[in-house]
Amino acid sequence: MAEIIARFADGRLLVQEDRLVESDTMSGGYTTLRIGHVKTIEKVLSIDAQISGYPDQKVAVELKDVLISGDILRPQLRRSDLGVPTLTGLVSGVATASGFQAISGYVTLTGPIGSGALSLGYLSGVTSGRGYYETLASGAFVSGKLRIIANVIGF
Protein backbone atom coordinates (compact mmCIF):
# COMPACT_ATOMS: atom_id res chain seq x y z
CA MET A 1 0.00 0.00 0.00
CA ALA A 2 1.43 3.37 -1.02
CA GLU A 3 1.66 6.13 1.55
CA ILE A 4 2.45 9.76 0.84
CA ILE A 5 5.22 10.75 3.25
CA ALA A 6 5.74 14.35 2.07
CA ARG A 7 4.43 16.87 -0.46
CA PHE A 8 6.91 19.33 -1.92
CA ALA A 9 6.09 22.90 -3.03
CA ASP A 10 6.76 22.05 -6.69
CA GLY A 11 4.10 19.30 -6.64
CA ARG A 12 6.41 16.33 -6.25
CA LEU A 13 5.62 13.60 -3.72
CA LEU A 14 7.73 11.42 -1.48
CA VAL A 15 5.93 8.06 -1.51
CA GLN A 16 6.64 4.85 0.37
CA GLU A 17 5.32 1.75 -1.34
CA ASP A 18 5.05 -1.43 0.75
CA ARG A 19 3.58 -4.38 -1.10
CA LEU A 20 3.92 -7.99 -2.09
CA VAL A 21 5.29 -8.69 -5.54
CA GLU A 22 2.44 -9.69 -7.86
CA SER A 23 4.50 -11.42 -10.57
CA ASP A 24 7.31 -13.92 -10.96
CA THR A 25 10.81 -12.86 -11.97
CA MET A 26 11.49 -12.14 -15.62
CA SER A 27 14.62 -12.30 -17.73
CA GLY A 28 17.68 -11.11 -15.79
CA GLY A 29 16.02 -11.54 -12.38
CA TYR A 30 13.76 -8.48 -12.72
CA THR A 31 10.28 -8.20 -11.27
CA THR A 32 7.62 -5.50 -11.67
CA LEU A 33 6.23 -3.20 -8.99
CA ARG A 34 3.73 -0.36 -9.56
CA ILE A 35 4.02 2.67 -7.28
CA GLY A 36 0.76 4.29 -6.18
CA HIS A 37 -0.06 8.04 -6.07
CA VAL A 38 2.48 8.98 -8.78
CA LYS A 39 2.35 8.93 -12.57
CA THR A 40 6.07 9.40 -13.11
CA ILE A 41 8.88 8.29 -10.82
CA GLU A 42 11.83 10.70 -10.77
CA LYS A 43 14.13 8.98 -8.33
CA VAL A 44 14.29 5.87 -6.17
CA LEU A 45 15.66 6.81 -2.74
CA SER A 46 15.71 3.33 -1.17
CA ILE A 47 14.46 -0.17 -1.85
CA ASP A 48 14.41 -3.33 0.24
CA ALA A 49 13.21 -6.86 -0.55
CA GLN A 50 12.44 -9.55 2.00
CA ILE A 51 10.40 -12.70 2.30
CA SER A 52 6.97 -11.57 3.50
CA GLY A 53 6.71 -11.72 7.28
CA TYR A 54 10.40 -12.57 7.80
CA PRO A 55 12.49 -9.37 7.76
CA ASP A 56 15.74 -11.29 8.30
CA GLN A 57 15.24 -13.34 5.09
CA LYS A 58 16.35 -10.85 2.42
CA VAL A 59 16.98 -10.73 -1.29
CA ALA A 60 19.50 -8.10 -2.44
CA VAL A 61 18.32 -5.18 -4.58
CA GLU A 62 20.81 -2.52 -5.72
CA LEU A 63 19.57 1.01 -6.45
CA LYS A 64 21.72 1.08 -9.60
CA ASP A 65 19.90 -2.03 -10.90
CA VAL A 66 16.37 -0.62 -10.56
CA LEU A 67 14.77 0.33 -13.88
CA ILE A 68 12.06 3.01 -14.01
CA SER A 69 9.25 3.32 -16.54
CA GLY A 70 6.54 5.85 -15.66
CA ASP A 71 5.04 4.64 -12.37
CA ILE A 72 6.59 1.16 -12.67
CA LEU A 73 9.75 -0.01 -10.91
CA ARG A 74 11.64 -3.04 -12.21
CA PRO A 75 14.09 -4.05 -9.45
CA GLN A 76 16.68 -6.73 -10.18
CA LEU A 77 16.70 -9.39 -7.47
CA ARG A 78 19.94 -11.06 -6.34
CA ARG A 79 20.72 -13.83 -3.88
CA SER A 80 22.22 -12.46 -0.67
CA ASP A 81 22.01 -15.40 1.72
CA LEU A 82 25.02 -17.67 2.16
CA GLY A 83 23.21 -20.97 1.76
CA VAL A 84 23.45 -24.01 3.97
CA PRO A 85 26.45 -26.36 3.87
CA THR A 86 25.80 -30.09 4.12
CA LEU A 87 27.38 -32.12 6.93
CA THR A 88 28.48 -35.61 5.99
CA GLY A 89 30.61 -38.26 7.63
CA LEU A 90 30.55 -40.95 10.22
CA VAL A 91 30.51 -40.27 13.95
CA SER A 92 30.22 -42.89 16.65
CA GLY A 93 30.15 -42.42 20.38
CA VAL A 94 30.25 -44.41 23.57
CA ALA A 95 28.54 -43.26 26.74
CA THR A 96 30.34 -43.84 30.01
CA ALA A 97 29.00 -44.23 33.53
CA SER A 98 30.24 -40.77 34.51
CA GLY A 99 28.14 -39.16 31.80
CA PHE A 100 31.03 -38.34 29.48
CA GLN A 101 30.87 -39.47 25.90
CA ALA A 102 33.81 -40.63 23.83
CA ILE A 103 33.38 -39.63 20.19
CA SER A 104 35.35 -41.03 17.29
CA GLY A 105 35.05 -40.70 13.55
CA TYR A 106 35.05 -37.78 11.19
CA VAL A 107 32.72 -35.04 9.96
CA THR A 108 33.24 -33.07 6.77
CA LEU A 109 31.47 -30.11 5.18
CA THR A 110 30.50 -30.62 1.58
CA GLY A 111 29.12 -28.09 -0.79
CA PRO A 112 30.35 -24.55 -1.14
CA ILE A 113 28.87 -21.91 1.13
CA GLY A 114 27.39 -19.15 -0.98
CA SER A 115 28.15 -20.50 -4.43
CA GLY A 116 25.15 -22.42 -5.62
CA ALA A 117 24.61 -23.76 -2.11
CA LEU A 118 21.32 -25.16 -0.97
CA SER A 119 18.84 -22.68 0.43
CA LEU A 120 16.53 -23.93 3.15
CA GLY A 121 13.70 -22.31 5.01
CA TYR A 122 11.76 -19.38 3.64
CA LEU A 123 14.19 -18.62 0.77
CA SER A 124 13.96 -22.16 -0.57
CA GLY A 125 12.59 -22.16 -4.09
CA VAL A 126 13.56 -18.52 -4.60
CA THR A 127 17.37 -18.63 -4.32
CA SER A 128 18.34 -22.34 -4.24
CA GLY A 129 21.05 -23.24 -6.71
CA ARG A 130 22.01 -19.65 -7.50
CA GLY A 131 25.47 -18.37 -6.66
CA TYR A 132 25.99 -15.67 -4.05
CA TYR A 133 24.88 -12.28 -5.44
CA GLU A 134 23.79 -13.91 -8.70
CA THR A 135 20.52 -12.70 -10.21
CA LEU A 136 17.50 -14.88 -9.56
CA ALA A 137 16.50 -17.24 -12.32
CA SER A 138 13.89 -16.20 -14.84
CA GLY A 139 10.51 -17.52 -13.74
CA ALA A 140 11.50 -17.87 -10.06
CA PHE A 141 8.29 -17.94 -8.05
CA VAL A 142 8.28 -14.73 -5.98
CA SER A 143 4.65 -13.71 -6.46
CA GLY A 144 3.02 -13.27 -3.05
CA LYS A 145 6.21 -14.33 -1.25
CA LEU A 146 8.42 -11.30 -1.69
CA ARG A 147 7.68 -7.99 0.03
CA ILE A 148 9.28 -4.86 -1.40
CA ILE A 149 9.48 -1.53 0.39
CA ALA A 150 10.48 1.37 -1.85
CA ASN A 151 10.80 5.10 -1.18
CA VAL A 152 10.48 7.19 -4.35
CA ILE A 153 10.09 10.80 -5.44
CA GLY A 154 7.66 11.43 -8.26
CA PHE A 155 4.82 13.57 -9.49
Rosetta silent file (secondary structure, phi, psi, omega in degrees, C-alpha in Angstrom):
SEQUENCE: MAEIIARFADGRLLVQEDRLVESDTMSGGYTTLRIGHVKTIEKVLSIDAQISGYPDQKVAVELKDVLISGDILRPQLRRSDLGVPTLTGLVSGVATASGFQAISGYVTLTGPIGSGALSLGYLSGVTSGRGYYETLASGAFVSGKLRIIANVIGF
SCORE:     score description
SCORE:     0.000 S_00000001
   1 L     0.000  128.731 -179.755    0.000    0.000    0.000 S_00000001
   2 E   -80.207  140.526  178.384    1.430    3.369   -1.023 S_00000001
   3 E  -132.350  129.663  177.184    1.659    6.126    1.549 S_00000001
   4 E   -78.711  118.581 -178.796    2.451    9.760    0.840 S_00000001
   5 E   -88.970  -39.927 -178.600    5.221   10.750    3.247 S_00000001
   6 E  -152.056  149.985  173.567    5.738   14.347    2.075 S_00000001
   7 E  -116.041  128.616  179.729    4.434   16.866   -0.463 S_00000001
   8 L   -95.462  160.121 -176.532    6.906   19.329   -1.916 S_00000001
   9 L   -61.930  -30.390 -178.737    6.089   22.895   -3.029 S_00000001
  10 L   -84.536    7.200  176.250    6.759   22.054   -6.686 S_00000001
  11 L    95.666   -6.687  178.588    4.103   19.296   -6.641 S_00000001
  12 L   -74.959  157.269 -179.058    6.415   16.328   -6.249 S_00000001
  13 E  -123.494  144.249  167.885    5.618   13.603   -3.719 S_00000001
  14 E  -100.666  116.231 -174.065    7.733   11.418   -1.481 S_00000001
  15 E  -121.488  137.228  172.299    5.935    8.060   -1.514 S_00000001
  16 E  -109.580  120.126  178.046    6.645    4.854    0.373 S_00000001
  17 E  -104.012  128.299 -179.937    5.323    1.746   -1.343 S_00000001
  18 E  -132.219  103.708 -177.502    5.053   -1.427    0.751 S_00000001
  19 E  -154.181  163.243  174.572    3.581   -4.379   -1.103 S_00000001
  20 E   -80.914  143.489  177.444    3.923   -7.987   -2.092 S_00000001
  21 L   -67.172  135.826 -175.768    5.287   -8.690   -5.545 S_00000001
  22 L  -104.159    8.053  179.648    2.444   -9.686   -7.862 S_00000001
  23 L  -142.563  166.559  175.083    4.501  -11.421  -10.566 S_00000001
  24 L   -83.718  171.662  179.455    7.311  -13.918  -10.956 S_00000001
  25 L   -72.670  151.601  179.676   10.813  -12.861  -11.971 S_00000001
  26 L  -110.318 -170.367 -179.642   11.494  -12.136  -15.620 S_00000001
  27 H   -52.992  131.590  179.213   14.622  -12.299  -17.727 S_00000001
  28 H    82.147    9.230  178.111   17.677  -11.108  -15.791 S_00000001
  29 H    80.275   15.776 -179.572   16.020  -11.543  -12.384 S_00000001
  30 E   -85.799  149.972  171.192   13.763   -8.485  -12.724 S_00000001
  31 L  -132.246  169.224 -174.657   10.280   -8.201  -11.274 S_00000001
  32 L  -114.495  138.304  179.480    7.624   -5.501  -11.667 S_00000001
  33 E  -141.824  121.752  176.811    6.227   -3.197   -8.994 S_00000001
  34 E   -90.683  135.645  179.327    3.730   -0.364   -9.559 S_00000001
  35 L   -99.436  127.580 -179.550    4.022    2.674   -7.275 S_00000001
  36 L   -79.093  161.080  174.584    0.764    4.285   -6.183 S_00000001
  37 L    73.739   -7.476  178.863   -0.062    8.038   -6.067 S_00000001
  38 L  -125.409  152.018  175.060    2.478    8.983   -8.782 S_00000001
  39 L  -101.638  -27.372  179.211    2.348    8.934  -12.571 S_00000001
  40 L  -137.497  126.406  176.907    6.066    9.396  -13.114 S_00000001
  41 E   -89.052  126.513  176.540    8.879    8.294  -10.817 S_00000001
  42 E   -89.419  -44.817 -174.405   11.832   10.705  -10.774 S_00000001
  43 E  -151.339  141.692  173.701   14.135    8.984   -8.328 S_00000001
  44 E   -97.830  118.242 -178.375   14.290    5.866   -6.172 S_00000001
  45 E   -85.036  -40.116  178.175   15.656    6.807   -2.741 S_00000001
  46 E  -156.510  155.483  177.604   15.709    3.333   -1.172 S_00000001
  47 E  -152.469  141.290 -177.893   14.465   -0.169   -1.853 S_00000001
  48 E  -142.729  139.872  179.414   14.409   -3.333    0.236 S_00000001
  49 E  -128.325  131.659 -179.903   13.205   -6.861   -0.552 S_00000001
  50 E  -146.534  158.879  174.893   12.439   -9.552    2.004 S_00000001
  51 E   -68.620  131.584 -174.520   10.396  -12.697    2.298 S_00000001
  52 L   -54.244  124.404  178.011    6.971  -11.573    3.497 S_00000001
  53 L    87.139   -5.260 -178.169    6.711  -11.716    7.283 S_00000001
  54 E  -131.524   83.937 -173.547   10.401  -12.570    7.796 S_00000001
  55 E   -63.567  -16.560  178.697   12.493   -9.374    7.760 S_00000001
  56 E   -86.812   -8.872  179.326   15.744  -11.291    8.298 S_00000001
  57 E   -99.443   92.161 -171.233   15.241  -13.340    5.089 S_00000001
  58 E  -109.909  155.531  170.321   16.351  -10.848    2.421 S_00000001
  59 E  -117.709  134.854 -175.889   16.978  -10.733   -1.290 S_00000001
  60 E   -75.612  138.306  174.327   19.499   -8.105   -2.443 S_00000001
  61 L  -137.026  120.212  178.025   18.324   -5.181   -4.578 S_00000001
  62 L   -93.058  139.693  177.553   20.807   -2.525   -5.715 S_00000001
  63 H   -59.644  -36.948 -178.448   19.569    1.007   -6.447 S_00000001
  64 H   -68.093  -18.482 -178.976   21.716    1.084   -9.597 S_00000001
  65 H   -97.763    7.001 -179.551   19.903   -2.028  -10.895 S_00000001
  66 L   -92.036  122.659  177.129   16.371   -0.616  -10.564 S_00000001
  67 E   -94.486  145.666 -178.060   14.773    0.330  -13.876 S_00000001
  68 E  -121.905  134.902  174.635   12.060    3.012  -14.008 S_00000001
  69 E  -144.373   99.239 -178.108    9.250    3.317  -16.542 S_00000001
  70 L    64.692 -115.914  178.462    6.538    5.850  -15.657 S_00000001
  71 L  -103.434   16.968 -177.899    5.036    4.642  -12.374 S_00000001
  72 E  -108.806  131.888  171.196    6.588    1.157  -12.674 S_00000001
  73 E  -103.661  140.429  174.010    9.751   -0.012  -10.910 S_00000001
  74 E  -123.864   84.983  178.810   11.639   -3.037  -12.208 S_00000001
  75 L   -78.065  142.968  175.227   14.089   -4.053   -9.454 S_00000001
  76 E   -92.512  127.221 -174.985   16.676   -6.733  -10.182 S_00000001
  77 L   -98.608  133.609 -179.747   16.703   -9.395   -7.472 S_00000001
  78 E  -128.569  150.709  177.648   19.942  -11.059   -6.340 S_00000001
  79 E   -73.125  131.395  179.422   20.724  -13.827   -3.882 S_00000001
  80 L  -127.670    0.050  175.399   22.219  -12.456   -0.666 S_00000001
  81 L   -87.512  161.080 -176.609   22.011  -15.404    1.722 S_00000001
  82 L   -91.023   -5.376 -179.245   25.021  -17.672    2.159 S_00000001
  83 L    80.834 -179.703 -176.465   23.214  -20.968    1.761 S_00000001
  84 E  -124.636  118.174  176.707   23.451  -24.006    3.966 S_00000001
  85 L   -71.880  156.293 -179.870   26.453  -26.362    3.870 S_00000001
  86 E  -102.759  129.673  176.813   25.796  -30.090    4.125 S_00000001
  87 E   -91.167  129.187  175.763   27.379  -32.118    6.927 S_00000001
  88 E  -132.552  165.858  176.134   28.477  -35.614    5.985 S_00000001
  89 E   133.355 -172.672 -177.040   30.610  -38.264    7.627 S_00000001
  90 E  -127.823  123.718  178.115   30.547  -40.954   10.224 S_00000001
  91 E  -129.161  132.315  175.096   30.507  -40.269   13.951 S_00000001
  92 E  -128.745  151.335 -177.728   30.222  -42.888   16.650 S_00000001
  93 E  -142.182  157.161  178.430   30.147  -42.424   20.384 S_00000001
  94 E  -129.247  125.454  178.370   30.252  -44.413   23.567 S_00000001
  95 E   -84.726  140.485  178.003   28.536  -43.264   26.742 S_00000001
  96 L  -109.971  168.429 -178.246   30.344  -43.839   30.014 S_00000001
  97 L   -64.787  -28.358 -178.752   29.000  -44.226   33.527 S_00000001
  98 L   -81.935   -0.726  177.959   30.237  -40.773   34.513 S_00000001
  99 L    95.453   -9.268  177.553   28.142  -39.157   31.795 S_00000001
 100 L   -79.711  154.156 -178.691   31.032  -38.339   29.477 S_00000001
 101 E  -124.925  128.392  175.995   30.865  -39.473   25.899 S_00000001
 102 E   -90.905  126.431 -177.226   33.809  -40.626   23.826 S_00000001
 103 E  -116.626  133.875  175.089   33.382  -39.629   20.186 S_00000001
 104 E  -134.082  161.358  179.596   35.348  -41.027   17.290 S_00000001
 105 E   120.120 -159.786 -178.625   35.054  -40.703   13.547 S_00000001
 106 E  -145.307  153.250  175.644   35.049  -37.781   11.185 S_00000001
 107 E  -133.645  133.255  177.863   32.723  -35.038    9.964 S_00000001
 108 E  -126.538  153.937  173.080   33.238  -33.073    6.771 S_00000001
 109 E   -97.214  128.513  174.958   31.475  -30.112    5.182 S_00000001
 110 E  -118.641  153.579  179.660   30.496  -30.624    1.575 S_00000001
 111 L    87.293  130.771 -179.513   29.124  -28.089   -0.786 S_00000001
 112 L   -69.027  145.147  175.365   30.350  -24.552   -1.141 S_00000001
 113 L   -88.009  118.160  174.711   28.869  -21.914    1.131 S_00000001
 114 L    90.483   -3.218  179.029   27.389  -19.147   -0.976 S_00000001
 115 E  -123.515   84.275 -178.364   28.150  -20.499   -4.433 S_00000001
 116 L    76.432   15.080 -177.235   25.149  -22.419   -5.625 S_00000001
 117 L   -70.455  157.319  179.489   24.606  -23.755   -2.110 S_00000001
 118 E   -62.509  140.079  175.991   21.315  -25.165   -0.967 S_00000001
 119 L  -114.120  123.150  179.683   18.836  -22.684    0.433 S_00000001
 120 L  -111.831  169.352  176.728   16.532  -23.932    3.147 S_00000001
 121 H    81.018 -141.999 -171.181   13.696  -22.306    5.015 S_00000001
 122 H   -74.911  -21.948  178.146   11.765  -19.375    3.637 S_00000001
 123 H   -86.745   -6.574 -179.666   14.190  -18.615    0.773 S_00000001
 124 L   -60.471  135.113 -178.513   13.956  -22.164   -0.567 S_00000001
 125 L    89.006  -14.196  177.759   12.586  -22.158   -4.093 S_00000001
 126 L  -104.816  -43.248 -175.729   13.560  -18.521   -4.596 S_00000001
 127 L  -119.493   -5.518 -177.582   17.367  -18.633   -4.319 S_00000001
 128 L   -56.489  135.323  176.524   18.337  -22.339   -4.240 S_00000001
 129 L    83.330   -7.199  178.677   21.054  -23.242   -6.709 S_00000001
 130 L   -92.708  145.834  177.192   22.005  -19.653   -7.496 S_00000001
 131 E   -72.093  160.856  179.388   25.473  -18.366   -6.665 S_00000001
 132 L   -59.983  129.762 -179.866   25.986  -15.671   -4.049 S_00000001
 133 L    65.175   16.391  174.758   24.875  -12.280   -5.443 S_00000001
 134 L   -83.634  147.165  179.684   23.794  -13.914   -8.702 S_00000001
 135 E   -66.039  148.139  179.328   20.517  -12.702  -10.215 S_00000001
 136 L   -66.408  151.531 -177.381   17.498  -14.878   -9.563 S_00000001
 137 L   -67.421  148.446  175.387   16.500  -17.241  -12.324 S_00000001
 138 L   -61.684  132.133 -179.737   13.889  -16.200  -14.840 S_00000001
 139 L    86.125    4.111  177.486   10.510  -17.517  -13.740 S_00000001
 140 L   -60.659  133.246 -174.839   11.505  -17.869  -10.059 S_00000001
 141 L   -76.795   99.943  176.753    8.294  -17.940   -8.049 S_00000001
 142 L  -116.762   -8.787 -177.858    8.277  -14.732   -5.977 S_00000001
 143 L   -59.165  122.744  178.488    4.647  -13.714   -6.455 S_00000001
 144 L    79.608   -9.202  179.952    3.025  -13.267   -3.051 S_00000001
 145 L  -101.103  -33.367 -172.361    6.210  -14.326   -1.245 S_00000001
 146 E  -100.644  128.599  179.496    8.423  -11.299   -1.690 S_00000001
 147 E  -106.818  127.865  179.382    7.683   -7.994    0.034 S_00000001
 148 E  -117.596  132.760  175.405    9.278   -4.860   -1.400 S_00000001
 149 E  -116.909  118.511 -177.834    9.480   -1.527    0.394 S_00000001
 150 E  -127.560  138.174  172.978   10.480    1.372   -1.855 S_00000001
 151 E  -110.739  120.886 -176.188   10.805    5.102   -1.181 S_00000001
 152 E  -131.763  157.859  170.357   10.484    7.188   -4.347 S_00000001
 153 E  -113.011  131.320 -179.633   10.093   10.798   -5.436 S_00000001
 154 E  -159.035 -177.469  178.789    7.657   11.433   -8.263 S_00000001
 155 L  -141.110    0.000    0.000    4.821   13.570   -9.488 S_00000001
